[in-house]
């Protein structure tokens, strides 16, 4: 029997191929059907005999994957001048692709260069880091956006977090509202995902100071204690808002970027107040009057309007039912 010392220089694939060769030979010697052996090893007959030939002549080295690099590699078909022109045009027009760049070089510089050649030059420049991808410039403002530092009261929202009782992970968000008169206001909405209870308030701006004031409004509307809040990474939920959460001992969790689905309850609440209140509003664009009418709508939303997600109960009735159930349990 052949002795074998494992060599870490050999790949896992080469070892597996050698083992399959040995299994094939052993089963054939015992009289097993060749077709059945090949099916059990999940390999073709041609592969087995090709591997056997390579193993016999070269050992394990012969079972390694062969390089698929072509013998005749395509040589560069452009000059240094072509590359310099493509670089200069691409540097000037950062969002342009090979077609526009090639057209401009042919038209403005009188240099004949193909679109495919231009594309290969761009690929080379990208690999060298001489230029950046188009998407980098499209979303360039994101790279300069100040990332939230979790060195204060706020914490990162963790996947799997869910509200299990009233007041847990209350979702807070804001939206821009434009009335028919053209007046623009900022709407803050909070929704308890467990009871669907909502609190709405309108402001003239969406600052962290206004967001902090909205916490007071939430606490005056909700019939239960707010335990924790989740928000997106907007600047209005930093500064004064974060400090207010800390003072009031409210846990604050910040969602990952571009994940509105994790704030689904308040996103739906934004849509409801937008269509059922603001689109129906026929009063003057005066903040005081707007707030008074919004308060009436908010009361209607929580105590009168049936909710499909609550089996057509109101948020207040659902909360009362839950509270009664808990009191019986304890």
Secondary structure, DSSP 8 states (H G I E B T S, - for coil): -------TTS-HHHHHHHHHHHHHHHHHHTT--HHHHHHHHT--HHHHHHHHHHHHHHGGGGGS------SS-------HHHHHHHHHHHHHSTT--HHHHHHHHHHHS-----HHHHHHHHHHHHHHTSS--HHHHHTHHHHHS-----SSS-EE--TT----STTTTEEEEEEEEE-TTS-EEEEEEEE-TTT--EEEEEESS--HHHHHHHHHHHHHH-SS---EEEE-S-GGGSHHHHHHHHHTT-EEEE--TT-GGGGHHHHHHHHHHHHHTGGG--S-S-HHHHHHHHHHHHHHHHHTS-BGGGTTB-HHHHHHHHHHHHHHH-
